[in-house]
Amino acid sequence: MTGAGEGAAPGLRGDLGLGLHRDAVLPTYARPDVTIVRGEACRAWDDAGRAYLDFGGGIAVVALGHCHPAVTAAAHAQLDALWHASNLYWTEPMLRLAGLLSARLGGAQAFFCNSGTEANEAALKVARKATGRPRIVALEGGFHGRTMGALSATGQPAKWVGFGPLLPGVAFARPNDVESLRAAASPGDDLALIILEPILGEGGVVPLEEGFVRTAAAIAAEAGALLCADEVQTGLGRTGTFFACEQLGVEPDLVTLAKGLANGLPIGALLVREGKAPAIGPGDHGSTFGGNPVACAAACAVVEAIDGELLANVVARGDQLAAGLRDLPGVREVRGRGLLAGAVLDRPAAPVVDACRDRGLLVLTAGADVLRLLPPLVVAEAEVEEALAIIGAALA
């Protein structure tokens, strides 16, 4: 396991056989000694044949479960027809997806890219171009990505270390603190954008209060700025409605999506509500692989699958999960909505993640003491009970 192996490239160690070299991968993730090779519905298998109940969902990505039949069929059919075409031309899957998403938002234009980070970068650029202003307000603890603009709007200073100077003109408000928000947005004459997650995901699974989000919308409107809902983690049915902001009584000017949009194929989207960015035109932004036909075909199947029956399952299984977590030893608080759940523990969360994995359950953290659960939206009642039993054993 630790030697380079016969015929390995010079300087490489960690040959796993089959030409797999861990040392050839830049160490930007702290990975356990697990290699996932197969998935089906709510379960994944490693290269040793061990099965895991997946309550991380690929970090909210496999929203319909691994290898969902309709999504798989859509991707396969598109692979047989067209893999890629330049964005100098239209493609049918891209146009169809734009229409489906516009209908869900109540009228919008879409920009397609490859990830949530890129969608948020596009939102920053659109806001500056549309308003002619530079300043951005984001939230402490918020997470919008790791490229330079998105990182600059990410309110987690530990992630900034070593990458400065960041984008200037970004101010941060405390979540659910209206006075802090007003202070960060003032004066409003150079404000371009307020960006927020309806539920701070990486920041600890912290839901925003309706009054706070309504105030953000009012401040943006009064200042002539735009409001962006980063729904990369919360969107696409994760919280029990197609967009989480539907539950907060606001209609954001911009919405960013990614993660579960194509159930595992790379895609991101910025939705711009009609009439909110008339200054944007050809040449203002682009993405070589954005709107890829295969990813868009898969995404169309995902959007069509998010119906009332699926959303009802999200609500029911979310309620079941939250109630079960509250009854477990060591759980101090349960936060979130639907199938985005955070259990605040009385101990560090990372060892609990390891203990759950050893027992066959994949879960995540969201800060030092928060256990984060993001199961596929198709999860069954028995699978929730199975996960709760494993978490309980890991906490005992």
Secondary structure by P-SEA (a helix, b strand, c coil): ccccccccccccccccccccccccccccccccccccccccccccccccccccccccccccccccccccaaaaaaaaaaaacccccccccccaaaaaaaaaaaaaaccbbbbbcccaaaaaaaaaaaaaaaccbbbbbbbccccccccaaaaaacccccccccccccccbbbbbccccaaaaaaaacccccccbbbbbccccccccccccaaaaaaaaaaaaaacbbbbbccccccccccccccccccccccccbbbbcccccccccbbbbbbccccccccccccccccccccaaaaaaaaaaaaaccaaaaaaaaaaaaaaaaaaaaccccccccccccbbbbbccccaaaaaaaaaaabbbbbbccccbbbbbccccccaaaaaaaaaaaaaaac
